């Protein structure tokens, strides 16, 4: 195939990137051919030539085109697992079954491992965490006083603000709700620290 039509190559890449950005799907060879008004065989020839040049990658399947922009986008996005619900009132058993994933920019989160829990109840409303909100948690086993943590207590998980009661040698978990009282424990297991909240605006 001649290499004269670099403009058409750029048009194919632009079309694939545009469709992926808008709909998170890659157009088929038939769709590319239709939109650019060329034959399917020409599209196939161009895709193979572009793959040899390193302009794209080709996987099997009708939507197996991966542009350099798509590749970079996938590298910059982390798939954060939603691992069940967490009680913001009466502690709820922490089920570790992954329900689904939410793609989030790594730049938005920073380094580390993260998971997402869905808040249930109203014990953290003064901290801006309401029933149904998704809480992004950085997985770690330690925390500083004043941080909101995911604490595991007798196989039950709860989301509270973390303090040390040095006088009584207790761990104090503080609900951000004026109607609720602090919880005191001899020991807890810290599963992570809450860093961000995803919520619907009403």
N, C-alpha and C positions, 0 to 999 in steps of 0.2 A: 504494500500500500504506500502511496506517496505520502510524504510528510508535509505537504504544502499547506494543509488546512489546520494550522494551530488554533485559529479562531474557533473552529468547530469543536476542537478538544476542550477549549476553555468554556464553550457554551454547554457542553455535556457536564463538565465539573460544576459549573454554576447552577445548572438545573438540578443535579443530584443534591448539592448542598442546600439549595433553596427548599426543595421538597423535604429534606431531612430536618431542617430548622423549623419548618412550619408544622409538619405532621409526624415527625419522628419515624418516617418511613422512607425507604429508598425506592425510586421509581423503577419499574421493570424496563427491559429492553424495548418492549412494545410501546410503553408510555413515552420513553425517550424519543423513539422514532417518530411517534405521532406528533409530539410537541415541537420537534425540530424539523419535521417534514422531510425525513430521510428514511431509507429502508432499514429494516431490522438487521439485515446482514451487514450494512455499513456501520451501524451502531456497534455490532459485535466486533467488527474489524478494528474500529477505533478504540474500543475498550481494551482489546488485547494489546494494541500498540501502546496505549497509555499505561497499561500495567508494566510493559517492558521498560518504559521510560521512568517508572517509579512515580508517576503522577497519581495513580490509584492502586488499590489492591482488589483482587477479584477472589471471592469465595464462591463455593457452589451455591446453586439456588438462583431463582429469578430476581432476587433483590440482594445479590452478593457483592455489590459495589461499595467500596470504602474509600472515600477521598482522604487526603491528608488532613483536611479540616475536621472531618468526622473522627479520624483517629485521635487527633489532639483533644477533641472535645471529650471523647470517652476516657482518655487518660486523666483529664482534669476533673472528672466527676466520680464521686464515690457512691456506691449503692449501700445506703445505710439501712440495716434491717429493723423492722418493727417487731419487737419481741413480746407482744402482748400488752396488757394493761397494768397500771399501777394505781394503788389506792391513795387518794389524798384525803383520807379520813380514816375509816377502818382499814387496816392493811389488807391487801389482797394477795393471794398466793401468786408468786412470780413464775408464770409459765414461760419457759424458754423457747417455746415453739415459735418460729419465725412466721409471722402472718403475711408480710409482703416487704417490699423495699421502696425507699424513697431516694431518688437520685439528688445529690447535693454537691455543689462545687467544693472541691478540696480547699480552695483558697478561702472559702467562707468559714470552713471548720478549723483548718490548721492541722498540724500533725497529731497522730494518735488514732486509736480505735474508738468507734462510736456506735451507739445503738439508740433506738427511739422507743419510748414508752408512751402510751396514751393515758393521760391523767383522768382519774375518776374520783369525783367528789369535790369538795370545796375548801379543804383545809389549807390550800396555798393561794387563795384568791388575792391576798394582799401583796403577794409577790408577782402578780400578773399571770398566774397559772390557774386556768379555770377548767371545769369539767369538759372533757372532750379534746383539750389541747394536746398536741404532740410535743413531747419534751425530748430534746436531743441531749443525750448523756455521753460524756467522755468516760470511757471505761478505765477505772483506776481503783486501787485498793486503799488509798489514803486521801485525806481532805484537810483543808484548813478551816479553822473555826469561822463560822458565818456563811460558809458555802452551802448551797442546797444539794443534798446528796440523795442517792438511792441506797437505802439501808436495808439489809436483809436481816430479819429478826425471826428466828425459829421458822425458817422456810417461808416467811412472808415478807414481801417487799413494801416499803413505804417511801414516800418522797417528803423530806422535811429539811429544815435548816439545822446545821450541825454545830453543836457547842459542847464544851467540856465543863462539867460542874466539878471543879477541882476540890472544893471544900468537902463535898460528899463522895468524891471519887466515882462519879457517875457520868455517863454520856447523856447529854440533853438534846432531844430532838424537838425542835420548835415549829409548830404549825403557824403559818402566816394567815391566821384567822383569829380575830379577837374573842370569838365565842368558844375557842378550843384551848385546852390546857397543854402544857409541855409534857413530853413523854420522857421517862428516865430509864436507863438500862445500864446493866453492868458491862455488857459487851454487845457489839453489833458487827456485822460484816458489811463493809462499804463496797458497793458494786460499781459506783461511778459518781461523777459530779455533773449536775445539770448545767448546761452552758447556753442553750437557746431554746426558744419556744416557737412552735408553728401553730398559728391560730387563725380562725375565721374572724373577720371583722363584721360587726353587725351594725 
